[in-house]
Amino acid sequence: MYKKKDLDVLINPLYVVSVFEKWSPLEIAIFEESILKFGKQFEFIAELVGSKSPKDVYEFYLEWKGTSHFKSYKAAVMSALSLIH
């Protein structure tokens, strides 16, 4: 259902687009799989995503660190490290 408040926010000239709004679900999925497999190789990940620069990938990473997806990523990395030791 349409909410006037939502539209007002979106068309407000002061509205700042989130970095997450600039990435498609496919780009995010490629980023997350790549960061898990290759770590912080932002230039390489940018090549894999194909439509983002290394700077875009790094900026996305900084925002992504504050999400629950990062917590899952960190747990997976720690689990893998514990298997090695």
Secondary structure in CASP SS format (residue, H / E / C, confidence):
PFRMAT SS
TARGET T0000
AUTHOR 0000-0000-0000
METHOD secondary structure of the structure
MODEL  1
M C 1.00
Y C 1.00
K C 1.00
K H 1.00
K H 1.00
D H 1.00
L H 1.00
D H 1.00
V H 1.00
L H 1.00
I H 1.00
N C 1.00
P C 1.00
L C 1.00
Y C 1.00
V C 1.00
V C 1.00
S C 1.00
V H 1.00
F H 1.00
E H 1.00
K H 1.00
W C 1.00
S C 1.00
P H 1.00
L H 1.00
E H 1.00
I H 1.00
A H 1.00
I H 1.00
F H 1.00
E H 1.00
E H 1.00
S H 1.00
I H 1.00
L H 1.00
K H 1.00
F H 1.00
G C 1.00
K C 1.00
Q C 1.00
F H 1.00
E H 1.00
F H 1.00
I H 1.00
A H 1.00
E H 1.00
L H 1.00
V H 1.00
G C 1.00
S C 1.00
K C 1.00
S C 1.00
P H 1.00
K H 1.00
D H 1.00
V H 1.00
Y H 1.00
E H 1.00
F H 1.00
Y H 1.00
L H 1.00
E H 1.00
W H 1.00
K C 1.00
G C 1.00
T C 1.00
S H 1.00
H H 1.00
F H 1.00
K H 1.00
S H 1.00
Y H 1.00
K H 1.00
A H 1.00
A H 1.00
V H 1.00
M H 1.00
S H 1.00
A H 1.00
L H 1.00
S H 1.00
L H 1.00
I H 1.00
H C 1.00
END
